[in-house]
Protein backbone atom coordinates (compact mmCIF):
# COMPACT_ATOMS: atom_id res chain seq x y z
CA UNK A 1 0.00 0.00 0.00
CA UNK A 2 1.29 3.47 -0.87
CA UNK A 3 2.40 5.38 2.21
CA UNK A 4 0.18 8.21 3.36
CA UNK A 5 1.23 11.80 2.79
CA UNK A 6 0.85 12.36 6.54
CA UNK A 7 0.55 9.51 9.03
CA UNK A 8 -0.44 10.41 12.60
CA UNK A 9 -0.78 7.75 15.29
CA UNK A 10 -1.92 8.24 18.91
CA UNK A 11 -0.58 11.80 18.91
CA UNK A 12 -0.70 13.58 22.26
CA UNK A 13 0.35 17.00 23.46
CA UNK A 14 0.12 18.16 27.07
CA UNK A 15 1.40 21.67 27.74
CA UNK A 16 3.06 22.78 30.94
CA UNK A 17 0.37 23.22 33.53
CA UNK A 18 -1.59 20.19 32.37
CA UNK A 19 -3.46 21.63 29.37
CA UNK A 20 -4.11 18.67 27.03
CA UNK A 21 -4.25 19.97 23.46
CA UNK A 22 -4.20 16.59 21.66
CA UNK A 23 -5.56 13.37 23.11
CA UNK A 24 -4.61 10.25 21.14
CA UNK A 25 -5.28 11.59 17.64
CA UNK A 26 -4.85 9.05 14.83
CA UNK A 27 -5.51 9.56 11.12
CA UNK A 28 -3.85 9.46 7.70
CA UNK A 29 -3.86 12.00 4.89
CA UNK A 30 -3.94 10.13 1.54
CA UNK A 31 -1.37 11.17 -1.04
CA UNK A 32 -2.76 13.38 -3.78
CA UNK A 33 -5.83 14.42 -1.79
CA UNK A 34 -7.25 17.72 -0.60
CA UNK A 35 -7.79 16.97 3.07
CA UNK A 36 -9.83 19.16 5.39
CA UNK A 37 -8.83 19.49 9.04
CA UNK A 38 -11.68 21.21 10.85
CA UNK A 39 -12.58 22.05 14.41
CA UNK A 40 -13.71 24.90 16.68
CA UNK A 41 -11.22 27.44 18.00
CA UNK A 42 -8.97 25.78 20.56
CA UNK A 43 -9.72 22.28 19.28
CA UNK A 44 -6.05 21.41 18.72
CA UNK A 45 -5.63 22.01 14.99
CA UNK A 46 -2.83 24.57 15.30
CA UNK A 47 -1.00 22.41 17.85
CA UNK A 48 -1.10 19.48 15.42
CA UNK A 49 0.21 21.62 12.56
CA UNK A 50 2.95 23.07 14.76
CA UNK A 51 4.06 19.55 15.71
CA UNK A 52 4.33 18.64 12.02
CA UNK A 53 6.33 21.79 11.32
CA UNK A 54 8.73 21.16 14.22
CA UNK A 55 7.64 24.23 16.17
CA UNK A 56 6.07 22.20 18.99
CA UNK A 57 7.30 18.95 20.54
CA UNK A 58 4.73 16.21 20.92
CA UNK A 59 4.21 14.51 24.27
CA UNK A 60 3.55 11.04 22.85
CA UNK A 61 2.62 9.21 19.68
CA UNK A 62 4.09 9.17 16.19
CA UNK A 63 3.91 11.39 13.12
CA UNK A 64 5.41 10.95 9.67
CA UNK A 65 5.40 13.20 6.60
CA UNK A 66 5.86 11.58 3.19
CA UNK A 67 7.16 8.46 4.93
CA UNK A 68 9.69 10.31 7.12
CA UNK A 69 9.19 10.08 10.88
CA UNK A 70 9.43 13.58 12.39
CA UNK A 71 11.73 12.28 15.17
CA UNK A 72 13.92 9.85 13.23
CA UNK A 73 14.25 11.89 10.03
CA UNK A 74 13.37 15.48 11.01
CA UNK A 75 15.17 17.18 8.10
CA UNK A 76 13.53 15.03 5.44
CA UNK A 77 10.17 15.39 7.15
CA UNK A 78 10.45 19.19 7.21
CA UNK A 79 11.56 19.33 3.56
CA UNK A 80 8.45 17.36 2.64
CA UNK A 81 6.01 19.95 3.93
CA UNK A 82 5.25 23.59 3.26
CA UNK A 83 3.09 25.47 5.75
CA UNK A 84 1.13 28.66 5.17
CA UNK A 85 0.54 30.04 8.68
CA UNK A 86 -2.66 31.60 9.91
CA UNK A 87 -0.84 34.76 10.99
CA UNK A 88 0.48 37.12 8.33
CA UNK A 89 4.25 37.07 8.87
CA UNK A 90 6.58 39.00 6.57
CA UNK A 91 9.59 41.29 6.56
CA UNK A 92 8.39 44.76 5.51
CA UNK A 93 11.83 45.78 4.18
CA UNK A 94 12.10 43.05 1.53
CA UNK A 95 10.32 42.88 -1.80
CA UNK A 96 8.34 39.72 -2.66
CA UNK A 97 11.10 38.61 -5.02
CA UNK A 98 13.75 39.10 -2.34
CA UNK A 99 11.59 37.32 0.26
CA UNK A 100 11.22 34.26 -1.97
CA UNK A 101 14.92 34.18 -2.83
CA UNK A 102 15.87 34.39 0.85
CA UNK A 103 13.37 31.65 1.72
CA UNK A 104 14.76 29.45 -1.05
CA UNK A 105 18.27 30.06 0.25
CA UNK A 106 17.23 29.01 3.75
CA UNK A 107 15.99 25.73 2.27
CA UNK A 108 19.25 25.26 0.38
CA UNK A 109 17.71 25.61 -3.07
CA UNK A 110 20.51 26.41 -5.59
CA UNK A 111 20.15 29.75 -7.37
CA UNK A 112 19.74 28.04 -10.74
CA UNK A 113 16.79 26.01 -9.42
CA UNK A 114 14.86 28.83 -7.78
CA UNK A 115 11.42 29.55 -9.22
CA UNK A 116 10.86 33.06 -7.87
CA UNK A 117 9.14 34.62 -10.87
CA UNK A 118 7.19 31.44 -11.61
CA UNK A 119 5.77 31.41 -8.09
CA UNK A 120 4.98 35.12 -8.09
CA UNK A 121 3.19 34.69 -11.42
CA UNK A 122 1.24 31.74 -10.04
CA UNK A 123 -0.06 33.75 -7.06
CA UNK A 124 -0.73 36.85 -9.18
CA UNK A 125 2.05 38.95 -7.66
CA UNK A 126 4.37 39.21 -10.66
CA UNK A 127 3.68 42.94 -11.02
CA UNK A 128 4.59 43.42 -7.32
CA UNK A 129 7.90 41.54 -7.51
CA UNK A 130 9.97 44.63 -6.70
CA UNK A 131 7.55 46.48 -4.41
CA UNK A 132 8.19 46.58 -0.68
CA UNK A 133 6.15 43.89 1.09
CA UNK A 134 4.77 46.48 3.50
CA UNK A 135 2.90 48.11 0.60
CA UNK A 136 0.96 44.92 -0.22
CA UNK A 137 -2.67 44.46 0.74
CA UNK A 138 -3.68 41.77 3.23
CA UNK A 139 -4.76 39.44 0.44
CA UNK A 140 -1.48 39.94 -1.41
CA UNK A 141 0.50 39.18 1.75
CA UNK A 142 -1.41 35.92 2.18
CA UNK A 143 -0.64 34.92 -1.40
CA UNK A 144 3.02 35.75 -0.79
CA UNK A 145 2.95 33.34 2.17
CA UNK A 146 1.65 30.62 -0.14
CA UNK A 147 4.53 31.26 -2.55
CA UNK A 148 7.06 31.18 0.32
CA UNK A 149 5.73 27.80 1.44
CA UNK A 150 6.36 26.39 -2.04
CA UNK A 151 9.93 27.54 -2.73
CA UNK A 152 11.39 24.10 -1.91
CA UNK A 153 8.70 22.24 -3.89
CA UNK A 154 7.27 20.22 -0.98
CA UNK A 155 4.91 17.34 -1.85
CA UNK A 156 2.61 18.36 1.03
CA UNK A 157 1.16 21.86 1.49
CA UNK A 158 -0.68 22.87 4.69
CA UNK A 159 -2.94 25.91 4.46
CA UNK A 160 -3.91 27.18 7.91
CA UNK A 161 -6.88 29.55 7.48
CA UNK A 162 -5.43 30.92 4.21
CA UNK A 163 -8.47 32.97 3.16
CA UNK A 164 -9.14 34.80 6.42
CA UNK A 165 -9.63 38.46 5.55
CA UNK A 166 -9.32 37.84 1.80
CA UNK A 167 -11.99 39.22 -0.54
CA UNK A 168 -14.10 36.94 -2.72
CA UNK A 169 -12.18 37.49 -5.97
CA UNK A 170 -8.78 36.83 -4.40
CA UNK A 171 -10.19 33.81 -2.56
CA UNK A 172 -11.34 32.35 -5.86
CA UNK A 173 -7.89 32.97 -7.40
CA UNK A 174 -6.22 31.24 -4.47
CA UNK A 175 -8.47 28.18 -4.69
CA UNK A 176 -7.94 27.96 -8.45
CA UNK A 177 -4.21 27.78 -7.78
CA UNK A 178 -4.71 25.21 -5.02
CA UNK A 179 -6.67 23.03 -7.43
CA UNK A 180 -3.88 23.36 -10.00
CA UNK A 181 -1.28 22.34 -7.41
CA UNK A 182 -3.36 19.37 -6.38
CA UNK A 183 -3.90 18.32 -10.00
CA UNK A 184 -0.12 18.40 -10.44
CA UNK A 185 0.30 15.99 -7.50
CA UNK A 186 0.61 18.18 -4.39
CA UNK A 187 -1.24 16.91 -1.34
CA UNK A 188 -3.11 19.78 0.31
CA UNK A 189 -4.23 19.97 3.94
CA UNK A 190 -6.69 22.76 4.62
CA UNK A 191 -7.95 24.27 7.84
CA UNK A 192 -10.70 26.83 7.45
CA UNK A 193 -13.69 28.33 9.20
CA UNK A 194 -15.37 28.80 5.82
CA UNK A 195 -17.06 25.41 5.82
CA UNK A 196 -18.49 25.88 2.34
CA UNK A 197 -14.91 25.95 1.07
CA UNK A 198 -14.11 22.67 2.78
CA UNK A 199 -17.28 21.13 1.39
CA UNK A 200 -16.42 22.23 -2.14
CA UNK A 201 -12.68 21.52 -2.15
CA UNK A 202 -11.93 18.59 0.16
CA UNK A 203 -12.01 14.92 -0.77
CA UNK A 204 -11.93 13.90 2.88
CA UNK A 205 -12.51 15.75 6.15
CA UNK A 206 -11.34 15.13 9.70
CA UNK A 207 -12.91 17.02 12.61
CA UNK A 208 -11.10 17.59 15.90
CA UNK A 209 -12.80 18.81 19.07
CA UNK A 210 -11.25 19.18 22.53
CA UNK A 211 -8.10 17.50 21.22
CA UNK A 212 -9.89 14.37 20.05
CA UNK A 213 -10.70 13.13 16.57
CA UNK A 214 -14.49 12.93 16.30
CA UNK A 215 -14.85 12.33 12.53
CA UNK A 216 -12.69 11.26 9.60
CA UNK A 217 -14.71 10.48 6.49
CA UNK A 218 -14.90 11.18 2.77
CA UNK A 219 -16.78 14.45 2.38
CA UNK A 220 -19.75 12.75 0.70
CA UNK A 221 -20.07 10.22 3.55
CA UNK A 222 -19.85 12.96 6.16
CA UNK A 223 -22.60 14.95 4.46
CA UNK A 224 -24.80 11.86 4.32
CA UNK A 225 -24.74 11.77 8.15
CA UNK A 226 -26.88 14.87 8.24
CA UNK A 227 -30.40 13.84 9.16
CA UNK A 228 -31.97 17.28 9.25
CA UNK A 229 -33.82 18.70 6.29
CA UNK A 230 -35.50 22.08 6.07
CA UNK A 231 -38.65 22.85 4.12
CA UNK A 232 -39.73 26.47 3.70
CA UNK A 233 -43.44 26.82 3.09
CA UNK A 234 -45.57 29.82 2.09
CA UNK A 235 -49.20 29.41 3.13
CA UNK A 236 -52.44 31.07 2.02
CA UNK A 237 -53.08 33.24 5.08
CA UNK A 238 -51.27 35.18 7.77
CA UNK A 239 -49.90 33.10 10.62
CA UNK A 240 -50.74 33.99 14.23
CA UNK A 241 -47.72 32.00 15.39
CA UNK A 242 -45.53 29.07 14.44
CA UNK A 243 -47.56 25.93 13.63
CA UNK A 244 -46.81 22.78 15.62
CA UNK A 245 -46.85 19.05 14.88
CA UNK A 246 -45.13 15.99 16.27
CA UNK A 247 -43.08 15.58 13.08
CA UNK A 248 -41.59 19.10 13.34
CA UNK A 249 -38.16 19.35 15.00
CA UNK A 250 -37.94 23.14 14.77
CA UNK A 251 -40.19 25.84 13.38
CA UNK A 252 -39.12 29.38 12.46
CA UNK A 253 -41.34 32.15 11.12
CA UNK A 254 -39.77 33.83 8.08
CA UNK A 255 -42.64 36.26 7.39
CA UNK A 256 -46.36 36.75 7.90
CA UNK A 257 -47.11 33.74 5.68
CA UNK A 258 -43.77 31.90 5.42
CA UNK A 259 -42.41 29.32 7.83
CA UNK A 260 -39.21 27.21 7.84
CA UNK A 261 -39.73 23.74 9.28
CA UNK A 262 -36.87 21.41 10.21
CA UNK A 263 -37.55 17.68 10.31
CA UNK A 264 -35.66 14.38 10.52
CA UNK A 265 -35.44 13.10 6.95
CA UNK A 266 -34.78 9.53 8.15
CA UNK A 267 -38.10 9.21 10.01
CA UNK A 268 -40.25 11.86 8.34
CA UNK A 269 -41.11 12.67 4.72
CA UNK A 270 -41.83 16.10 3.27
CA UNK A 271 -45.39 14.89 2.61
CA UNK A 272 -45.86 14.36 6.34
CA UNK A 273 -44.87 17.98 6.98
CA UNK A 274 -47.22 19.34 4.32
CA UNK A 275 -49.98 17.04 5.57
CA UNK A 276 -49.58 18.42 9.08
CA UNK A 277 -49.95 21.96 7.76
CA UNK A 278 -53.04 20.98 5.79
CA UNK A 279 -54.53 19.35 8.88
CA UNK A 280 -54.03 22.65 10.69
CA UNK A 281 -56.18 24.37 8.03
CA UNK A 282 -53.32 25.98 6.13
CA UNK A 283 -53.21 25.92 2.34
CA UNK A 284 -49.75 25.55 0.78
CA UNK A 285 -48.91 28.19 -1.85
CA UNK A 286 -45.18 27.55 -2.35
CA UNK A 287 -42.56 25.07 -1.12
CA UNK A 288 -38.74 24.98 -1.21
CA UNK A 289 -36.36 22.57 0.50
CA UNK A 290 -32.75 22.66 1.68
CA UNK A 291 -30.56 19.70 2.55
CA UNK A 292 -28.26 19.98 5.53
CA UNK A 293 -24.74 21.05 4.58
CA UNK A 294 -21.31 20.61 6.13
CA UNK A 295 -22.00 23.40 8.62
CA UNK A 296 -24.98 21.47 9.98
CA UNK A 297 -22.94 18.26 10.26
CA UNK A 298 -20.05 20.12 11.91
CA UNK A 299 -22.29 21.74 14.52
CA UNK A 300 -24.07 18.47 15.24
CA UNK A 301 -20.84 16.51 15.73
CA UNK A 302 -19.06 19.14 17.83
CA UNK A 303 -22.11 19.59 20.08
CA UNK A 304 -22.30 15.85 20.65
CA UNK A 305 -18.60 15.77 21.58
CA UNK A 306 -18.79 18.80 23.88
C-alpha positions as CSV (number, residue, x, y, z in Angstrom):
1,X,0.0,0.0,0.0
2,X,1.3,3.5,-0.9
3,X,2.4,5.4,2.2
4,X,0.2,8.2,3.4
5,X,1.2,11.8,2.8
6,X,0.8,12.4,6.5
7,X,0.5,9.5,9.0
8,X,-0.4,10.4,12.6
9,X,-0.8,7.7,15.3
10,X,-1.9,8.2,18.9
11,X,-0.6,11.8,18.9
12,X,-0.7,13.6,22.3
13,X,0.3,17.0,23.5
14,X,0.1,18.2,27.1
15,X,1.4,21.7,27.7
16,X,3.1,22.8,30.9
17,X,0.4,23.2,33.5
18,X,-1.6,20.2,32.4
19,X,-3.5,21.6,29.4
20,X,-4.1,18.7,27.0
21,X,-4.3,20.0,23.5
22,X,-4.2,16.6,21.7
23,X,-5.6,13.4,23.1
24,X,-4.6,10.2,21.1
25,X,-5.3,11.6,17.6
26,X,-4.9,9.1,14.8
27,X,-5.5,9.6,11.1
28,X,-3.9,9.5,7.7
29,X,-3.9,12.0,4.9
30,X,-3.9,10.1,1.5
31,X,-1.4,11.2,-1.0
32,X,-2.8,13.4,-3.8
33,X,-5.8,14.4,-1.8
34,X,-7.2,17.7,-0.6
35,X,-7.8,17.0,3.1
36,X,-9.8,19.2,5.4
37,X,-8.8,19.5,9.0
38,X,-11.7,21.2,10.9
39,X,-12.6,22.0,14.4
40,X,-13.7,24.9,16.7
41,X,-11.2,27.4,18.0
42,X,-9.0,25.8,20.6
43,X,-9.7,22.3,19.3
44,X,-6.1,21.4,18.7
45,X,-5.6,22.0,15.0
46,X,-2.8,24.6,15.3
47,X,-1.0,22.4,17.8
48,X,-1.1,19.5,15.4
49,X,0.2,21.6,12.6
50,X,2.9,23.1,14.8
51,X,4.1,19.6,15.7
52,X,4.3,18.6,12.0
53,X,6.3,21.8,11.3
54,X,8.7,21.2,14.2
55,X,7.6,24.2,16.2
56,X,6.1,22.2,19.0
57,X,7.3,19.0,20.5
58,X,4.7,16.2,20.9
59,X,4.2,14.5,24.3
60,X,3.5,11.0,22.9
61,X,2.6,9.2,19.7
62,X,4.1,9.2,16.2
63,X,3.9,11.4,13.1
64,X,5.4,11.0,9.7
65,X,5.4,13.2,6.6
66,X,5.9,11.6,3.2
67,X,7.2,8.5,4.9
68,X,9.7,10.3,7.1
69,X,9.2,10.1,10.9
70,X,9.4,13.6,12.4
71,X,11.7,12.3,15.2
72,X,13.9,9.8,13.2
73,X,14.2,11.9,10.0
74,X,13.4,15.5,11.0
75,X,15.2,17.2,8.1
76,X,13.5,15.0,5.4
77,X,10.2,15.4,7.2
78,X,10.4,19.2,7.2
79,X,11.6,19.3,3.6
80,X,8.5,17.4,2.6
81,X,6.0,19.9,3.9
82,X,5.2,23.6,3.3
83,X,3.1,25.5,5.8
84,X,1.1,28.7,5.2
85,X,0.5,30.0,8.7
86,X,-2.7,31.6,9.9
87,X,-0.8,34.8,11.0
88,X,0.5,37.1,8.3
89,X,4.3,37.1,8.9
90,X,6.6,39.0,6.6
91,X,9.6,41.3,6.6
92,X,8.4,44.8,5.5
93,X,11.8,45.8,4.2
94,X,12.1,43.0,1.5
95,X,10.3,42.9,-1.8
96,X,8.3,39.7,-2.7
97,X,11.1,38.6,-5.0
98,X,13.7,39.1,-2.3
99,X,11.6,37.3,0.3
100,X,11.2,34.3,-2.0
101,X,14.9,34.2,-2.8
102,X,15.9,34.4,0.8
103,X,13.4,31.7,1.7
104,X,14.8,29.4,-1.0
105,X,18.3,30.1,0.2
106,X,17.2,29.0,3.7
107,X,16.0,25.7,2.3
108,X,19.3,25.3,0.4
109,X,17.7,25.6,-3.1
110,X,20.5,26.4,-5.6
111,X,20.2,29.7,-7.4
112,X,19.7,28.0,-10.7
113,X,16.8,26.0,-9.4
114,X,14.9,28.8,-7.8
115,X,11.4,29.5,-9.2
116,X,10.9,33.1,-7.9
117,X,9.1,34.6,-10.9
118,X,7.2,31.4,-11.6
119,X,5.8,31.4,-8.1
120,X,5.0,35.1,-8.1
121,X,3.2,34.7,-11.4
122,X,1.2,31.7,-10.0
123,X,-0.1,33.7,-7.1
124,X,-0.7,36.9,-9.2
125,X,2.1,39.0,-7.7
126,X,4.4,39.2,-10.7
127,X,3.7,42.9,-11.0
128,X,4.6,43.4,-7.3
129,X,7.9,41.5,-7.5
130,X,10.0,44.6,-6.7
131,X,7.6,46.5,-4.4
132,X,8.2,46.6,-0.7
133,X,6.2,43.9,1.1
134,X,4.8,46.5,3.5
135,X,2.9,48.1,0.6
136,X,1.0,44.9,-0.2
137,X,-2.7,44.5,0.7
138,X,-3.7,41.8,3.2
139,X,-4.8,39.4,0.4
140,X,-1.5,39.9,-1.4
141,X,0.5,39.2,1.8
142,X,-1.4,35.9,2.2
143,X,-0.6,34.9,-1.4
144,X,3.0,35.7,-0.8
145,X,3.0,33.3,2.2
146,X,1.7,30.6,-0.1
147,X,4.5,31.3,-2.5
148,X,7.1,31.2,0.3
149,X,5.7,27.8,1.4
150,X,6.4,26.4,-2.0
151,X,9.9,27.5,-2.7
152,X,11.4,24.1,-1.9
153,X,8.7,22.2,-3.9
154,X,7.3,20.2,-1.0
155,X,4.9,17.3,-1.9
156,X,2.6,18.4,1.0
157,X,1.2,21.9,1.5
158,X,-0.7,22.9,4.7
159,X,-2.9,25.9,4.5
160,X,-3.9,27.2,7.9
161,X,-6.9,29.5,7.5
162,X,-5.4,30.9,4.2
163,X,-8.5,33.0,3.2
164,X,-9.1,34.8,6.4
165,X,-9.6,38.5,5.5
166,X,-9.3,37.8,1.8
167,X,-12.0,39.2,-0.5
168,X,-14.1,36.9,-2.7
169,X,-12.2,37.5,-6.0
170,X,-8.8,36.8,-4.4
171,X,-10.2,33.8,-2.6
172,X,-11.3,32.3,-5.9
173,X,-7.9,33.0,-7.4
174,X,-6.2,31.2,-4.5
175,X,-8.5,28.2,-4.7
176,X,-7.9,28.0,-8.4
177,X,-4.2,27.8,-7.8
178,X,-4.7,25.2,-5.0
179,X,-6.7,23.0,-7.4
180,X,-3.9,23.4,-10.0
181,X,-1.3,22.3,-7.4
182,X,-3.4,19.4,-6.4
183,X,-3.9,18.3,-10.0
184,X,-0.1,18.4,-10.4
185,X,0.3,16.0,-7.5
186,X,0.6,18.2,-4.4
187,X,-1.2,16.9,-1.3
188,X,-3.1,19.8,0.3
189,X,-4.2,20.0,3.9
190,X,-6.7,22.8,4.6
191,X,-7.9,24.3,7.8
192,X,-10.7,26.8,7.4
193,X,-13.7,28.3,9.2
194,X,-15.4,28.8,5.8
195,X,-17.1,25.4,5.8
196,X,-18.5,25.9,2.3
197,X,-14.9,26.0,1.1
198,X,-14.1,22.7,2.8
199,X,-17.3,21.1,1.4
200,X,-16.4,22.2,-2.1
201,X,-12.7,21.5,-2.2
202,X,-11.9,18.6,0.2
203,X,-12.0,14.9,-0.8
204,X,-11.9,13.9,2.9
205,X,-12.5,15.8,6.1
206,X,-11.3,15.1,9.7
207,X,-12.9,17.0,12.6
208,X,-11.1,17.6,15.9
209,X,-12.8,18.8,19.1
210,X,-11.3,19.2,22.5
211,X,-8.1,17.5,21.2
212,X,-9.9,14.4,20.1
213,X,-10.7,13.1,16.6
214,X,-14.5,12.9,16.3
215,X,-14.8,12.3,12.5
216,X,-12.7,11.3,9.6
217,X,-14.7,10.5,6.5
218,X,-14.9,11.2,2.8
219,X,-16.8,14.5,2.4
220,X,-19.8,12.8,0.7
221,X,-20.1,10.2,3.5
222,X,-19.8,13.0,6.2
223,X,-22.6,15.0,4.5
224,X,-24.8,11.9,4.3
225,X,-24.7,11.8,8.2
226,X,-26.9,14.9,8.2
227,X,-30.4,13.8,9.2
228,X,-32.0,17.3,9.2
229,X,-33.8,18.7,6.3
230,X,-35.5,22.1,6.1
231,X,-38.7,22.9,4.1
232,X,-39.7,26.5,3.7
233,X,-43.4,26.8,3.1
234,X,-45.6,29.8,2.1
235,X,-49.2,29.4,3.1
236,X,-52.4,31.1,2.0
237,X,-53.1,33.2,5.1
238,X,-51.3,35.2,7.8
239,X,-49.9,33.1,10.6
240,X,-50.7,34.0,14.2
241,X,-47.7,32.0,15.4
242,X,-45.5,29.1,14.4
243,X,-47.6,25.9,13.6
244,X,-46.8,22.8,15.6
245,X,-46.9,19.1,14.9
246,X,-45.1,16.0,16.3
247,X,-43.1,15.6,13.1
248,X,-41.6,19.1,13.3
249,X,-38.2,19.4,15.0
250,X,-37.9,23.1,14.8
251,X,-40.2,25.8,13.4
252,X,-39.1,29.4,12.5
253,X,-41.3,32.2,11.1
254,X,-39.8,33.8,8.1
255,X,-42.6,36.3,7.4
256,X,-46.4,36.8,7.9
257,X,-47.1,33.7,5.7
258,X,-43.8,31.9,5.4
259,X,-42.4,29.3,7.8
260,X,-39.2,27.2,7.8
261,X,-39.7,23.7,9.3
262,X,-36.9,21.4,10.2
263,X,-37.5,17.7,10.3
264,X,-35.7,14.4,10.5
265,X,-35.4,13.1,6.9
266,X,-34.8,9.5,8.1
267,X,-38.1,9.2,10.0
268,X,-40.2,11.9,8.3
269,X,-41.1,12.7,4.7
270,X,-41.8,16.1,3.3
271,X,-45.4,14.9,2.6
272,X,-45.9,14.4,6.3
273,X,-44.9,18.0,7.0
274,X,-47.2,19.3,4.3
275,X,-50.0,17.0,5.6
276,X,-49.6,18.4,9.1
277,X,-49.9,22.0,7.8
278,X,-53.0,21.0,5.8
279,X,-54.5,19.3,8.9
280,X,-54.0,22.7,10.7
281,X,-56.2,24.4,8.0
282,X,-53.3,26.0,6.1
283,X,-53.2,25.9,2.3
284,X,-49.8,25.6,0.8
285,X,-48.9,28.2,-1.8
286,X,-45.2,27.5,-2.3
287,X,-42.6,25.1,-1.1
288,X,-38.7,25.0,-1.2
289,X,-36.4,22.6,0.5
290,X,-32.7,22.7,1.7
291,X,-30.6,19.7,2.5
292,X,-28.3,20.0,5.5
293,X,-24.7,21.1,4.6
294,X,-21.3,20.6,6.1
295,X,-22.0,23.4,8.6
296,X,-25.0,21.5,10.0
297,X,-22.9,18.3,10.3
298,X,-20.1,20.1,11.9
299,X,-22.3,21.7,14.5
300,X,-24.1,18.5,15.2
301,X,-20.8,16.5,15.7
302,X,-19.1,19.1,17.8
303,X,-22.1,19.6,20.1
304,X,-22.3,15.8,20.6
305,X,-18.6,15.8,21.6
306,X,-18.8,18.8,23.9
